[in-house]
């Protein structure tokens, strides 16, 4: 990933208002529209099996409950060697990781893991940082295990 992109992401996160819903700075409504580009590979299905977003896609993992989830940890999903390396390190998804990854999957993995031999499986790239922030806000707005525990 280019150094400018990292600096731009960091600057935008520092300049952004407090995290909406505790985890995301983007616009969830705009993210819902942007998610249309993701539905051919990803789905958001909650613990009860209800599809909250997307279709019955199987190419990418279920994105429900992504915030705070260990990278590469959706059971029975076959991840790239790059995401598996980050999982072994116990790295979790947060807004900065998500935004960096979706804009340049392999570049972000290599830089984060410090290993140029690693690769990501996702070939699609979200073009703008704003779209990536909005996508994260939308996905996080759909909830996850963390929110269910808080409501019990």
N, C-alpha and C positions, 0 to 999 in steps of 0.2 A: 504494500500500500504506500502511496506517496506520503511523504512527511507533511505536506500541506494539508492533505485530507485529515490526518490525525490532529493537526493543530486546529483546523477548522471545526472538527467535531468537538474537541475539547473547549474551544472558545464558545461555540454555540451552547454547550451544556452549562458552562459557567455563566453565560449571559442570560440563559433561559429563566423563566419564572420557576418557582418551586414546583416540583413534580406534581402534575395533576394526578390524582388518584394514588399518589405516593410513589409511583414508579416511572411515569412517562411525561415528557414535555410536549410531545406532538399533539396534533389535532385528530382525535379518534374518528370523527365524522369524515374527515378527508382521508384518513387511513382506511376506512371501510371502502371507499371508492377505489383507492389504490390497491386494496387486497384482491381486486378482480384479476390482477396480473399474476397472482400467486395460486389461484384456485385450481389450475391444471395440475399442480403438484402437491399442494398442501390443503389440509382441512383442519378445522378447529372443532373437536368433539369433546364434550365434557365427560366427567366420571360416570354419568348415567347413560352415556351413549348418545346423547342428543347432539346433532350437528348444529353448531352455532354459526359456522361460516365455512364457505367452500363447498366442494362436492365430495364424493367418496374417493378422493385422490389417494394414491398409494406411493407415488414417487418420492415424496418428502415426508418427514415425520409430522405427527399431529402437533400443532403449535399451542394447544390449550395449556395454560399454566406455565408458559415459558419463563416468566420473570422468576429469577432465583433458582431455576432448575439447573442441575448440573448439565453442562454441554454434553451432547451425545448419549443421553441417558433414557430415551424413550425405549421401553422394553420391546424386544423383537424387531427393532429397526436396524438395518445394516448401514452404519455410518462410514464415512471416509476415514482413511488413516489419520488425517489431520484432526478431525473432530474427536476421534478416539484418543489421540495423544492429549488433547485438552481435557477430555473427560478423566483420563488417568491422573491429571494434575488437579482434578477437583474444581476446575473453573466453572463458574455459573454464568448463565445468561443474565445480562442487565441491558439497559438501554445502550450504553456505549459499545458493548460487545456486539449486540444485534445490529446496530447501525453500521459498524465497521465491517461485519461479516457480510451483510446483504449487499453492500456496495462493492466489495471485492473479496469474495469468499476465500480463494486460495491465497491471495496476497495477505489478507488479514490473518489467516491461520499461520502462515509462515512467519510473519512478523511477531505474532503473539507467542507462538511456541519457540521462536528462535531457531527454526529448522527449515531450511530451504528445500528439503526433500519431501515435505508434507504437501498434501493436496486436499482440496475440498471437492465434493461431488456436485455441488450446485453450480451450474453454468450461467444461470440468469444473474444479472446485476441490476440492482435498483439504481437508477441514474442519479437521483438527487438525494442529498442528505435530508432535505425536508420531507420527501416521500418516505424515506427510511424511518425517520422519527415518527411520522404519522402512522405508518404501518405498525410500529411497535406500540404506539398508544392505543390503536384499535385492538390489536391482539390482547394486550394486557387488560383492556376494558371488558373483555369477554370473561374474565375471571380465571380462577384456578384453585388448586388445593389450598393455597395460602388464604384466600378469601373465604373459602368454605369453613376452615378451622376457626377463623376469626368470628364467624357468625354463629357458631355453635354455643 
